[in-house]
């Protein structure tokens, strides 16, 4: 069918309506997601754990809490930047809540350890929840009190006012899923294999299971 001049305007209007609806849907979807930033030691592990949670859209490894713009991994772990290895989690609040994610977070770390997490020691590996506003701060403190009651031990995880989150280098993103070969103490392995070796050798799951038992949400998914 050949369009005539008389029906070009209606066709253009219809196309504009379709485009407008598509843009509105995209905008609505973007507005429906929220974020939470947490630090629980090795960001590879926190990222990998939370990407398995229903309702989580994305988890990004990075750094937060420091005073250096766009820090590198080596700068952060060497000290002096004030940054902590952290993960920014984007989630759908219709499927999982902020408080629910906090509960999962505390049960996936050792919140009683002030010197780091598991085999990773030092200030850049300490645990923290980064909050914006009184509501998030209250939720974080409530989750800490809940974890403290459950463990019967002091929880030392920090609640820190959120500033800018800096993504880590691409090398670190989705490390647990990648097939590139890296050299480890056990010879060449894929990043996914190296991640599993590191996680077990670091004693992360063993310590989390010791603390939380059957309440640990991510144990058994990394064998």
C-alpha positions in Angstrom: 0.0 0.0 0.0 1.3 3.4 -0.9 0.8 6.1 1.7 -0.9 9.3 0.4 -0.3 12.8 1.7 -3.6 12.7 3.4 -2.8 9.8 5.7 0.8 10.7 6.4 -0.2 12.8 9.4 -2.2 10.1 11.1 0.6 7.6 10.5 3.1 10.0 12.0 0.9 10.7 15.0 0.4 6.9 15.6 4.2 6.4 15.4 4.8 9.2 17.9 2.3 7.7 20.3 4.0 4.3 20.1 7.4 5.9 20.8 6.0 7.9 23.6 4.5 4.9 25.3 7.8 3.0 24.9 9.7 5.9 26.5 7.2 6.1 29.4 7.5 2.3 30.0 11.3 2.6 30.0 11.2 5.5 32.4 8.7 3.8 34.7 10.9 0.7 34.8 14.0 2.7 35.7 12.0 4.5 38.5 10.9 1.2 39.9 14.4 0.1 40.9 16.3 1.2 44.0 19.8 0.7 45.3 21.6 -0.4 48.4 25.4 -0.3 49.0 27.0 -2.7 51.4 30.5 -3.8 52.2 31.2 -7.4 53.3 34.8 -8.1 52.6 35.8 -9.4 49.1 33.4 -7.7 46.7 33.5 -10.6 44.3 31.8 -12.7 47.0 29.1 -10.1 47.9 28.4 -9.5 44.2 28.1 -13.2 43.4 25.8 -13.8 46.4 23.4 -11.0 45.7 23.1 -11.6 42.0 21.4 -14.9 43.0 18.6 -13.1 44.9 15.2 -12.9 43.3 14.4 -9.2 42.7 18.0 -8.1 42.4 18.6 -6.5 39.0 22.3 -5.9 39.1 25.3 -6.0 41.5 28.4 -4.0 40.9 31.7 -4.3 42.6 33.4 -1.1 43.7 34.5 1.2 46.5 32.8 3.6 48.9 33.5 5.7 52.0 36.8 7.2 51.0 38.3 10.5 50.0 39.9 9.7 46.7 38.1 10.1 43.4 37.9 7.1 41.0 40.3 5.0 43.1 42.0 1.9 41.7 41.9 -1.5 43.4 45.6 -1.3 44.2 45.2 2.1 45.8 42.3 0.9 48.0 43.9 -2.3 49.2 47.2 -0.5 49.8 45.5 1.9 52.2 45.3 5.6 52.6 42.2 6.2 50.4 39.7 5.6 53.2 37.6 3.4 50.8 36.1 0.1 51.5 35.5 -2.7 49.0 31.7 -2.4 48.5 28.9 -3.6 46.2 26.1 -1.5 44.8 23.0 -3.6 44.5 20.1 -2.5 42.3 16.8 -4.2 43.1 13.1 -4.2 42.4 11.3 -3.2 45.6 8.1 -5.1 44.4 10.1 -8.3 44.8 12.5 -7.7 47.6 12.7 -5.1 50.3 15.5 -2.9 51.6 15.2 -4.6 55.0 15.1 -8.0 53.4 18.3 -7.4 51.6 19.9 -6.1 54.9 18.9 -9.4 56.6 20.5 -11.4 53.8 23.6 -9.3 54.0 24.2 -9.7 57.7 23.6 -13.5 57.4 26.2 -13.7 54.6 29.1 -12.1 56.5 30.8 -12.1 59.9 29.4 -8.9 61.5 31.4 -9.5 64.7 34.8 -9.0 63.0 36.2 -5.4 63.2 39.5 -6.2 61.5 38.2 -7.2 58.0 36.3 -10.3 56.7 37.6 -13.8 56.8 41.1 -14.1 55.4 41.0 -10.5 54.0 42.3 -8.2 56.8 42.6 -4.5 57.1 40.3 -1.4 57.0 39.4 -1.8 53.3 37.8 -5.1 54.0 35.6 -4.1 57.0 31.9 -4.5 56.9 29.5 -1.6 56.5 26.1 -0.4 55.3 26.1 2.9 53.4 22.9 4.8 54.0 21.1 7.9 52.7 18.7 9.6 55.0 17.1 8.7 58.4 14.9 6.0 57.1 17.7 3.9 55.7 19.9 4.6 58.8 17.0 3.4 61.0 16.6 0.2 58.9 20.3 -0.5 59.1 20.4 0.0 62.9 17.4 -2.2 63.3 19.0 -4.9 61.2 22.2 -4.7 63.3 20.1 -5.0 66.5 18.3 -8.0 65.0 21.6 -9.7 64.1 23.1 -8.9 67.5 20.1 -10.6 69.2 20.4 -13.6 66.9 24.1 -14.1 67.5 24.3 -13.0 71.1 27.5 -11.1 70.2 28.3 -7.5 69.5 27.9 -6.6 65.9 30.6 -4.1 64.7 29.4 -3.5 61.2 29.4 0.3 60.6 26.6 2.4 59.3 28.1 5.1 57.1 26.4 8.1 55.4 26.6 7.3 51.7 28.7 9.4 49.4 29.7 8.5 45.9 30.1 4.9 44.9 33.0 4.2 42.5 32.8 1.0 40.3 35.9 -1.1 40.3 37.8 -2.0 37.2 36.1 -4.2 34.6 38.5 -7.0 35.5 36.7 -7.3 38.8 33.1 -7.3 37.6 31.3 -10.6 37.5 34.6 -12.3 38.4 32.8 -15.5 39.6 31.3 -16.0 36.1 34.2 -15.3 33.8 36.1 -17.9 31.7 39.3 -15.9 31.2 42.4 -17.8 32.3 44.4 -16.4 35.3 47.4 -17.8 37.1 46.8 -19.0 40.6 48.9 -20.8 43.3 47.3 -24.0 41.9 48.2 -23.2 38.3 46.2 -21.7 35.4 42.4 -21.5 36.1 39.5 -19.7 34.8 38.4 -16.7 36.8 35.3 -18.7 37.9 37.5 -21.6 39.1 39.9 -19.2 40.8 37.0 -17.6 42.6 35.7 -20.9 43.9 39.2 -21.8 45.1 39.7 -18.4 46.8 36.3 -18.5 48.5 36.9 -21.9 50.0 40.5 -21.2 50.9 39.5 -17.9 52.6 37.1 -19.8 54.9 34.2 -17.5 54.1 31.4 -20.1 53.9 32.8 -22.1 56.8 32.8 -19.1 59.1 29.4 -17.9 58.0 28.0 -21.4 58.6 29.6 -21.5 62.0 27.9 -18.2 62.9 24.5 -18.5 61.3 23.9 -22.2 60.7 20.8 -22.9 58.7 20.0 -19.1 58.6 22.9 -18.5 56.3 21.3 -17.8 52.9 24.1 -18.5 50.4 25.9 -21.5 51.8 26.2 -24.4 49.3 25.9 -22.4 46.1 29.6 -22.1 45.4 30.8 -25.7 45.2 
